[in-house]
Amino acid sequence: MILKGSKIDDFTDIWYVENTMIMRYAECAINSLGARDVKKAVASGKLYKIEKGVYSDRPHEPTLAVIAAKYPAAVFTMNSAFYYHALTDDIPDKYYLATDKNASKIRDKRVTQFFENASYTLGAEETFVEGVSIRMYNKERMLIELLRHKNQLPFDYYKEILRNYRNLIDNLDIQTIEEYMELLPKKKMIETALQMEVF
């Protein structure tokens, strides 16, 4: 639904019709709402400013929803994805996001950014975490990421996640893992680690 003109009531409707609870300022502009309209919506209580550039029809939003809305092209990876996939009990102290290597640096203290090559969307899927829709790498891609970054991870943390992967190996798509391995860096190292440590 694209809005025509500056209709705040219509703006409120779009949240309920499309079940969208949070929106960036840029998306307000796409829906033909200027700065004045956004201010009026906030002043009337039909819209709430969560933080700079992020608005919602509710007064409070979980930080996960804010991060997902602010960086829609990014993909949740590494510690965040391991935790959300229930591969570790270790709650991340930041949100770990993968972006294209040419993307702008994310200057948000809550985020740890990984710059990836053109295949950074490989294995990225829309999923719900804690009631929030986010883009996150699937378990197959995250197994590759675990092995790619094993030398940068604490030993006990790495072993915990590896052990959990071994327990669910029958539920993974092995062909997909092999396809990802062909397209991502460190192929030989990953192939050896898969054979010696996982399968």
Beta strands, then each sheet from edge to edge (+ up, - down):
strand 1: 22-24
strand 2: 48-51
strand 3: 54-56
strand 4: 75-76
strand 5: 95-100
strand 6: 111-116
strand 7: 124-129
strand 8: 132-137
sheet 1: 1+ 3- 2+
sheet 2: 4+ 5- 6-
sheet 3: 7+ 8-
end
